[in-house]
Amino acid sequence: METKLAMMYILVAALLPALIRTAQIPQLTTSAPEAAQQVRIDCNSNEIWVAVKMRSGAFNGMIYPKGLSKNSSCMSEFIHQRSPVRYRLPLRSCNTMSTDLSDGGIEYFNTIVVQPHLKLVTNQGRGFHIRCRYTTKDKTITNNVNVSMMDATPLTATAPMPGCTMKIFYGDPSLHEVAENVKIGDPLTLVISIDQQDVYGLRISDCLVRDGLGWGEQRLIDDEGCPIDGEIMGQFQYNPSKTTAFVHFQAHKFPYTASVYYQCNVRLCIKADHGCDDVPPSCGKNAVGRQRRDTDGDKDGGTPATIEVYSGLYVNEATDIKGDINDDIAREKTPEDPNSICISQRNFAIGIAIAGLVLMLAVIAAILILLARRRHRKDASNTGSSIYSGPYTNTAYSHSS
């Protein structure tokens, strides 16, 4: 029995260092010598300027949008750059996306990474969510009208310019499910509309899709409003009032990036005097005659106003969207399962440490209890036995002299 107890002592002594190492909480790096101390953003009409103030006063490293650190035109390198470091983030490229707000405004958002190293991606880099909100303002468009009288008197009439929006919906646009993170082949609907009024209509032309990196683009709709490749995107359909145009297509992407940006020209036409009779355009046999009539019309009535509209989304491979979502904004909007439990890495490490300590104390307590019981039994056995060590007289075998 004593041999077994000795072996248990040796086992506890051998496991004790391992349990102590298991109970140690990993130290997380919370700061770096050149970590960003303060970030300030300026929202402009075409870009967002990010000013990063460094702790050391100078910065050696790179700043890039999340996911675009590999030879991207959106990445900027800085060598001995004095603080604050200024970084330009365009609104219509470099993974910057937009969303419509309930008050009629629009919000652009992105995530940038400040990495204090020129070649490596380390745990000292910090990520920042960048958001800029813009409010739309009423604009006016001026049309010159010549009135035939005794003397030709030029008059100027002003009308409020209608607001114009481009949205990409998942599936049927009547469900109002805006597409933000989809996979290749998903059914999408691109909808371009202007405000409901009786003065202007619209005609869509010059649509293209870009990668947002400046590396590649593909034309989808030509300058007459006809599709380039019907398998990628067909012809726009218009509502009776000619204030909304839409087209159904399947999600596609460039092979080296998940972000895609769509751009179209919206040409306003005046409904009076049959100014919108060529909407929708006749694509095919009558294209030459239609183009000639459009050219003559432009010479007579002047060039109508043209508005550029943009929209973007993330398109992932079929296997990528199920496993990992690269966009932090999409991850924030992912609904949580009420039956799931989310535990941070630090709390999980603390729980493992406490469990290791409790297990170690339980083993020690069990050994002490076994030792105490063994001693108690030994003491009880010694107390129950009686040995007489005094003088003994055998009366049966004695004699007196």
C-alpha positions in Angstrom: 0.0 0.0 0.0 2.8 2.4 0.8 4.3 1.6 -2.6 1.0 2.7 -4.3 0.9 5.9 -2.3 4.5 6.7 -3.3 3.6 6.1 -7.0 0.7 8.5 -6.6 3.0 11.2 -5.1 5.3 10.8 -8.1 2.4 11.0 -10.6 1.1 14.3 -9.0 4.6 15.7 -8.9 5.0 14.9 -12.6 1.5 16.4 -13.6 1.8 19.5 -11.5 4.1 21.5 -13.9 1.9 20.6 -16.9 -1.2 21.7 -15.0 0.4 24.9 -14.1 1.4 25.6 -17.7 -2.2 24.8 -18.8 -3.6 27.2 -16.3 -1.5 30.1 -17.5 -3.5 32.7 -19.4 -1.9 33.7 -22.8 -0.7 37.2 -22.9 -2.2 39.2 -25.7 -0.3 42.0 -27.4 -2.4 45.1 -26.9 -0.1 47.8 -28.2 2.9 48.2 -30.5 5.6 50.8 -30.7 4.1 52.4 -33.7 0.4 51.6 -33.1 -2.2 54.2 -34.1 -3.2 56.5 -31.3 -5.9 58.5 -32.9 -7.8 58.4 -36.2 -9.7 61.3 -37.9 -11.7 61.1 -41.1 -12.8 63.8 -43.6 -15.8 63.0 -45.8 -15.4 64.6 -49.3 -17.5 64.2 -52.4 -15.3 61.6 -54.1 -13.1 60.2 -51.4 -12.6 59.8 -47.7 -9.4 61.1 -46.2 -8.1 59.2 -43.1 -5.6 60.9 -40.8 -3.8 58.5 -38.5 -1.8 59.9 -35.5 1.0 57.5 -34.4 2.3 57.1 -30.9 6.0 57.4 -31.9 5.4 60.5 -34.1 6.6 58.6 -37.3 5.3 55.6 -39.2 7.0 52.9 -41.2 4.4 50.5 -42.6 1.4 50.3 -44.9 -2.3 51.2 -44.8 -4.8 49.2 -47.0 -8.5 48.2 -47.0 -9.1 44.9 -45.4 -8.5 42.0 -47.8 -6.5 44.1 -50.3 -3.0 43.8 -49.0 -1.6 41.7 -52.0 -0.1 44.1 -54.6 -3.2 46.2 -54.6 -3.4 49.7 -56.0 -5.4 50.6 -52.9 -2.4 49.9 -50.6 -0.2 52.8 -49.6 3.3 52.3 -48.2 4.9 54.9 -45.8 8.6 55.2 -44.9 9.6 57.5 -42.0 6.3 59.3 -42.6 5.7 62.0 -40.0 2.5 61.8 -38.0 -0.3 62.3 -38.8 -0.3 59.9 -41.8 -2.9 60.7 -44.4 -4.5 58.0 -46.5 -7.0 58.4 -49.3 -9.9 56.0 -49.6 -12.1 56.4 -52.7 -15.8 56.1 -52.5 -16.4 54.0 -55.6 -13.5 51.5 -55.4 -11.2 49.7 -53.0 -14.0 47.7 -51.3 -15.8 50.9 -50.2 -19.6 50.1 -50.3 -22.7 52.2 -49.8 -26.1 51.8 -48.2 -29.2 53.9 -48.3 -30.4 55.5 -45.0 -33.9 55.8 -43.8 -33.7 59.6 -43.8 -32.9 59.7 -47.6 -29.1 60.0 -47.2 -26.4 57.5 -48.1 -23.6 56.0 -46.0 -20.3 54.8 -47.4 -18.3 52.3 -45.3 -15.1 50.4 -45.4 -12.5 48.7 -43.0 -8.9 49.8 -43.2 -5.8 48.1 -41.7 -2.9 50.1 -40.3 0.1 47.7 -40.4 3.4 48.9 -38.8 5.5 46.8 -41.1 6.4 47.2 -44.8 6.7 43.6 -45.7 4.8 41.4 -43.2 1.3 41.2 -41.8 1.6 41.0 -38.0 -0.6 41.0 -35.0 0.4 44.6 -34.3 -1.8 45.8 -37.1 -5.1 47.5 -36.2 -8.3 47.6 -38.1 -10.7 50.6 -38.2 -14.3 50.8 -39.4 -14.6 53.9 -41.6 -18.1 55.4 -42.2 -19.2 58.6 -43.9 -22.8 59.8 -44.1 -24.0 62.1 -46.8 -27.3 64.0 -47.1 -28.7 64.5 -50.6 -29.6 68.1 -51.7 -32.1 69.3 -54.2 -30.6 70.3 -57.5 -32.1 72.2 -60.4 -31.7 71.7 -64.1 -32.0 74.6 -66.6 -33.6 74.3 -70.0 -33.4 77.0 -72.7 -36.7 77.6 -74.5 -37.0 79.9 -77.5 -40.4 81.6 -77.9 -41.3 82.6 -81.5 -42.6 86.2 -81.3 -41.9 89.5 -83.0 -38.4 89.3 -81.6 -36.9 86.0 -80.4 -36.7 86.4 -76.6 -34.7 83.7 -74.8 -36.5 82.5 -71.7 -35.0 80.3 -69.0 -37.3 77.8 -67.2 -36.0 75.9 -64.2 -37.4 72.7 -62.8 -36.3 70.6 -59.9 -33.9 67.9 -60.9 -35.3 64.5 -59.9 -33.3 62.3 -57.5 -31.8 59.2 -59.1 -30.9 56.0 -57.4 -29.4 52.6 -58.3 -30.0 49.5 -56.2 -29.2 45.9 -56.6 -31.8 43.5 -55.1 -31.6 39.8 -54.5 -34.2 38.0 -56.6 -37.5 39.8 -57.0 -37.1 43.6 -56.3 -40.6 43.7 -54.8 -39.2 41.9 -51.8 -36.9 44.9 -51.2 -34.0 42.6 -50.2 -30.9 44.6 -51.0 -28.0 42.4 -52.2 -24.8 43.0 -50.2 -23.0 39.6 -49.9 -24.0 37.0 -52.5 -22.4 34.1 -54.4 -21.8 33.5 -58.0 -25.0 32.6 -59.9 -27.4 34.1 -57.5 -30.4 35.9 -59.2 -30.1 39.7 -58.9 -32.1 42.6 -60.2 -30.5 46.0 -61.0 -33.0 48.8 -60.6 -32.5 52.4 -61.6 -35.2 55.0 -60.8 -35.8 58.7 -60.6 -38.4 60.5 -58.5 -42.0 60.2 -59.7 -42.9 63.4 -61.6 -44.4 64.4 -64.9 -41.5 66.3 -66.5 -38.6 63.9 -66.9 -38.1 60.3 -68.0 -34.9 58.3 -68.1 -32.9 56.2 -70.5 -30.0 53.9 -69.4 -26.8 53.7 -71.3 -23.0 53.0 -70.9 -23.2 50.4 -68.1 -20.1 48.6 -67.0 -18.8 46.5 -64.1 -15.5 47.3 -62.4 -13.2 45.5 -60.0 -12.7 48.6 -57.8 -8.9 48.2 -58.1 -8.3 49.8 -61.5 -7.2 46.5 -63.0 -10.2 45.4 -65.1 -13.7 46.4 -66.2 -16.3 45.0 -68.6 -18.9 46.9 -70.6 -22.4 45.6 -70.2 -24.7 48.2 -71.9 -23.5 50.3 -74.9 -24.1 54.0 -75.4 -27.4 53.3 -77.1 -28.8 51.3 -74.2 -28.4 47.9 -75.8 -26.7 44.9 -74.1 -23.2 44.0 -75.1 -23.5 40.3 -74.1 -27.0 39.1 -73.3 -25.7 36.1 -71.3 -24.1 38.4 -68.8 -26.8 41.2 -68.7 -29.8 41.7 -70.9 -31.7 44.8 -72.0 -33.3 47.1 -69.4 -37.1 47.1 -69.1 -39.0 50.3 -68.3 -42.2 51.1 -66.4 -45.0 52.9 -68.2 -44.1 56.3 -66.7 -40.4 55.8 -67.8 -39.1 56.7 -64.4 -37.8 53.2 -63.5 -35.7 50.7 -65.4 -34.6 47.3 -64.3 -32.8 44.2 -65.6 -32.4 40.7 -64.2 -29.0 39.0 -64.3 -26.9 36.4 -62.4 -24.2 37.4 -60.0 -20.7 37.4 -61.4 -17.2 38.6 -60.3 -13.6 39.0 -61.3 -11.4 36.0 -60.4 -9.1 37.9 -58.1 -11.5 40.0 -55.9 -14.9 39.7 -54.3 -16.0 43.3 -54.7 -17.7 44.4 -57.9 -19.0 47.9 -58.8 -21.7 48.7 -61.4 -21.8 52.1 -63.1 -24.5 53.4 -65.5 -25.3 56.7 -67.2 -28.9 57.9 -66.7 -29.9 60.2 -69.5 -32.9 62.4 -68.7 -35.5 63.1 -71.4 -38.3 65.5 -71.4 -41.7 63.8 -71.8 -43.2 66.8 -73.5 -43.0 66.9 -77.4 -42.3 63.2 -77.5 -38.8 63.6 -76.0 -38.9 60.1 -74.5 -40.4 58.2 -77.4 -37.2 56.3 -78.0 -37.4 54.7 -74.6 -36.8 51.8 -74.5 -34.4 51.7 -77.4 -34.9 49.4 -80.4 -31.9 47.1 -80.3 -31.1 45.1 -83.4 -32.2 45.8 -87.0 -33.4 49.4 -86.5 -30.2 50.4 -84.6 -28.7 52.4 -87.4 -31.9 54.4 -88.2 -32.5 55.0 -84.5 -29.0 56.3 -84.0 -29.4 58.7 -86.9 -32.6 60.1 -85.5 -31.1 60.5 -82.0 -28.2 62.4 -83.5 -30.5 64.8 -85.3 -32.6 65.2 -82.2 -29.5 66.2 -80.2 -28.6 68.8 -82.7 -32.1 70.3 -82.6 -32.9 70.2 -78.9 -29.5 70.2 -77.2 -27.9 67.6 -75.0 -30.1 66.3 -72.2 -28.7 66.0 -68.7 -26.8 62.8 -67.8 -26.4 61.4 -64.3 -23.9 58.8 -63.3 -25.1 56.2 -60.8 -23.1 53.6 -58.9 -23.6 50.6 -56.8 -21.5 47.8 -55.5 -21.6 44.5 -53.6 -19.6 41.4 -52.6 -19.7 38.3 -54.8 -18.1 35.2 -53.3 -17.3 31.7 -54.6 -20.0 29.2 -53.8 -17.8 27.5 -51.1 -16.5 30.7 -49.5 -19.7 32.3 -48.4 -20.7 29.4 -46.2 -17.4 29.1 -44.4 -16.0 32.6 -43.9 -17.4 36.0 -44.4 -14.6 38.4 -45.3 -16.6 41.6 -44.8 -16.8 42.7 -41.2 -19.9 44.7 -41.9 -21.7 41.6 -43.2 -20.6 39.7 -40.2 -22.1 42.4 -37.9 -25.4 42.1 -39.7 -25.5 38.3 -39.6 -28.4 37.2 -37.3 -27.3 35.3 -34.2 -28.7 31.9 -33.3 -30.5 32.3 -29.9 -29.4 28.7 -28.9 -25.7 29.4 -29.5 -23.2 30.7 -26.9 -20.5 33.0 -27.9 -17.3 33.0 -25.7 -14.3 35.3 -26.3 -10.8 33.8 -26.6 -9.7 35.4 -23.4 -12.7 34.1 -21.4 -12.2 30.7 -22.8 -8.6 30.7 -21.7 -9.6 31.8 -18.2 -12.1 29.0 -18.0 -9.5 26.4 -19.0 -7.1 27.8 -16.4 -9.7 27.6 -13.6 -10.7 24.1 -14.7 -7.1 23.0 -14.6 -6.6 24.4 -11.1 -9.8 22.8 -9.8 -8.7 19.5 -11.2 -5.3 19.8 -9.6 -6.8 20.7 -6.2 -9.3 17.8 -6.5 -6.4 15.3 -7.1 -4.5 16.6 -4.2 -7.5 16.6 -1.9 -8.3 12.9 -2.9 -4.7 11.9 -2.0 -4.9 13.7 1.3 -8.2 12.0 2.1 -6.8 8.6 1.3 -3.7 9.2 3.5 -5.9 10.4 6.4 -8.1 7.3 6.2 -5.1 5.0 6.2 -3.6 6.7 9.3 -7.0 6.5 11.0 -7.2 2.7 10.4 -3.7 2.1 11.5 -4.3 4.1 14.8 -7.5 2.2 15.4 -5.8 -1.2 14.9 -3.0 -0.3 17.4 -5.5 0.9 20.0 -7.7 -2.4 19.8 -4.7 -4.8 20.6 -3.4 -5.2 24.2 0.1 -6.5 25.1 0.8 -7.1 28.9 4.5 -6.5 29.6 4.4 -6.8 33.4 5.6 -9.6 35.6 3.9 -13.0 35.0 3.4 -15.6 37.6 2.4 -19.2 36.6 0.6 -20.4 39.7 0.2 -23.9 38.2 3.9 -24.4 38.1 5.4 -22.9 41.1 7.0 -24.1 44.3 8.1 -22.6 47.5 11.4 -23.3 49.1 
